[in-house]
Amino acid sequence: MHNPREIYDLLLDQVMPTYVEEILIGLTWTLCRTKDATGLAMSPAVFSRTLGWAGSLAGRSTVDLAYWIRSWNPHEAVIGMAAINAAINADAESLYAQAQRLECKNTANLAVFEHFLPRLKDQKIVVVGRYPNLNRYCEILDMTVLERQPTDINDYPDTACEFLLPEADWVFLTATSIPNKTFPRLIELSQNAQVVLMGPTVPWLPELADFGVDYLAGVKIENPTLVRQTVAEGGGVRIFEKGATYHVLEL
């Protein structure tokens, strides 16, 4: 396995220079739009009354903003991730063609768990990140949730990763771990598990297999206009009803 910290070099190597047309920082998602593609990343759960660079990002190079992925400022890091995803998504059609498009009759944001459900019986599962309505699986599976800011009484704090991940059979790892810099340690601890990197923040790169990722479970933005509107109007899981669909690719 490659040194997990090298993921940031890998991501930056994918970014070809083009101009950013728009950055939107919504309540749940941050969006970067270029003339060719749209990229998403989960907005940081950190309140800031003002951001000093507001009004200066549109028109800048994707390369400039992509380097913010190394920043320890959470808003800068997420903008860097969204810019990287916009750059990657511009050339991701061949990967989307190999991936399986997921349909979910219930809650669309849980489509990934529905897809893997037949393989998870009698398995020890750790989910990094609290997903809405996830409790329906916690009740029928041996599933533990790690969350940086626990909101459910049964959630474990993220520091429990040192004890829980090495013993897991399956790890569902939120791609938000990339901009918040927890990815390197979490993937190290998950070497014994099948790892699903998931969420709209997922970068569509097959090279992530070299870091111990077994499956990509990310989104394809099929209607950029509706996704943009939903992000701008404060939407969260509504993006799955408004132009974003989950796809799974085995690496």
N, C-alpha and C positions, 0 to 999 in steps of 0.2 A: 504494500500500500504506500502511495506517495505521502510525503509529509503533509498532513492536513492544512497546515498554514499556507501551503503553496496554492491553495484554491484561489486566493486573491490575485496571484500572478496569472493563473489560468483565466480568470474572468476578465482581467484587464487586457489580456492578449487578444480577446475576441472583438474588441471595440475598434471599429474603423471610424475615422473622423467624419461626422456629419453634423448638421446644426440641429439643436434642440428647438422645437417650435413652441413647446409648452411644458410647464411643470405644474401639476395640481397636487396639493397636499390636502387630501380629504380626511374625514374622521377616521376611516379604517384603512384606506388605500392611498398610496402616493403614486402618481401617474406621470410618466415621461412620454411625450409624443414627438416623433420626428416625422419627416415627410413620408417615410417608408413603413413605420411600425409604431406600436405602442407597447410600453413596458410597465409592469406593475410591481410594487413592493408594499408590504404592510407598513402603514404609518406607525411611528413610534408611539408607545403609550406614555408619552411624556408631554406634559403641557408646557407650551412656551407662548407667552403673551405676544411676542414679536420675534421675527427672524431677521437678522441684520442684512441679509443679502436679498430680501424680497424685492422683486421688480428688476432683478439683474440677471436672471437665469436664462430666459428665452433668448435665443440667438447665440448662446455659447456652444462650444463644441461638446459633443457627447464624450470625447476623450477627457476633457477637463472635468466634467461632472462625474464621470465614471471613477476617477481617482478618489473621489470622496468616499468610496467603499472602504477605504483604509482609515477614515476619520473615526474618532471616538465621540464626536458629536452625533447623537442618534438621528437627527433630521438630515444632516449631511450624508451619513452612511446610507440611509434609506433612499435618498435622491440618487446617490451613486448606484445603488442596486437597481433602481427603476431605469436609469440610463443604460446600464449594462444589459438589462433584459430587453429594452427597446432595440439595442444593437443586435442582440442575439436573435430576437424574434423576426428581424428583417430577413434572416436566412434560415429559418427553422422549418420551412415547409416539408422538406424531405423527412425530418424527424417526426413531424405531425403525421405524415403519411404512414409511418411505421407504428405509431402509437395507436392504442385502442381508445376510441371516444367513449366516454362513460355516460350512461343515462341513469338517473335516480328517480324513482317514482315518489319518494318521500322528500326529504330535505336535500336539496341539490348539493350543498356543501359537504354532505356526508357520502357522496358518491364513491369516493376512494375506499372508505371502510366497507361499503356494500360490496364493492368489487372484490376485495380480499377476504371477505367474511368466510367463505367456504374453507379457506386455508388456516383459519385462526383458531379453530376448535382445539382445545387441550394444549394451546400454546401460551407462553408467558409473553404478554404484550405490554410495551411501554410506549405511550404517546407523549411526545414532547410538544406541548402547546394545547391549551383547552379550546376545543372546537365546539361551537354551539350545538346543543342536542346530542352530545357525545354520550350522555349517560345511558342511552338506550342500549349501547354496546357494553358499557361497564357492568350492566346487570346480567348479561348472558355470557361474558367472556372474562378470562383472567387478565383484566386490563387495568393498568395503572397510568395515571396522568401526572406529568410533571409540568409545573407552570411557574413562571418567574413571579407572577402576581396572582397567587391562588384565589379563585373566586368560588370554588366548590369545596364543601367540607371534606370531600374525599381526595382532593388534590394534594400532591406532595410538592414541596418547594423545589426549585431547580437544583439546589445543592444535593438533593437525594440521588441525583444522576450517578454519582460515584459508586453508589451501592446497588442501584437497580438496573442500570444499563448493561453491565457485564453479564448479568444473569438472564437477560431477555432473549427470547427466540425471534421476536419481531420488534422492530423499532420504527415508529412513524414519527419522522423528524421534520418539524416545520422548517421551511427554507428561510424563515425569518432569523434563524440561527446564523445565517451567513452575515448579514449586515450588523447584527448585534454581537458578533465575534465569538459566539459560543460554539459554532460549528466544529472547529478543530478538536476541542476536547470531547464533545459529544460523539463525534464519529470515531474517535479513538476508543472510547468506552463501549462502542457498539459493534466491535469487530466480530463478535460471536453470533451476531443476529443478522437476519434479513432486514435491510434498511430501505425504507421507503421515504425518499425526500419529497415533501408534498407542500402544496399551497400555491397561490398565485405568484408568490415570490420566486418560485423555482426557475432557475436558468436552464434552458433546454440544451444541455451539453452532454454528449455520451461519455466524454472524458471524466465525468464525475464517478464513473465506475472505478477509476484508479484511486479514488479516495475512500472506497468502501461502500458506495451507494449502489444498491441492487436494482432499484426502481425509481424512475422519475414519475411523479404524479402531480403534474402542473396543469396550467390552463392554456388554452388557445383562445385568443381574443378574436372572435368571429364577427363581432359588430363593434368596431372601435368607437363609433359615435354614441351608441347606447351605453357602452361601458364608461366612456368619458363623462356622460351626463350623470350616470349613477354615482360615480366617484365624486363628482363636483357637488352633488346634492346630499352627500353624507352617507351613501349606501355602504353596506357591508356585504353580507351574503347575497344581497339582491343582484350583485353582478352576475350570479349564475342564472338569473332569470332574464338578464339584459345583455346577453352577447358574449359571455365567457363560459367556456365548457371545459370540464376536466378531461384530461387524457392521461393514460398510463403507458409507460414504455419500460420494458425490461431491458436492462443494460447488459 
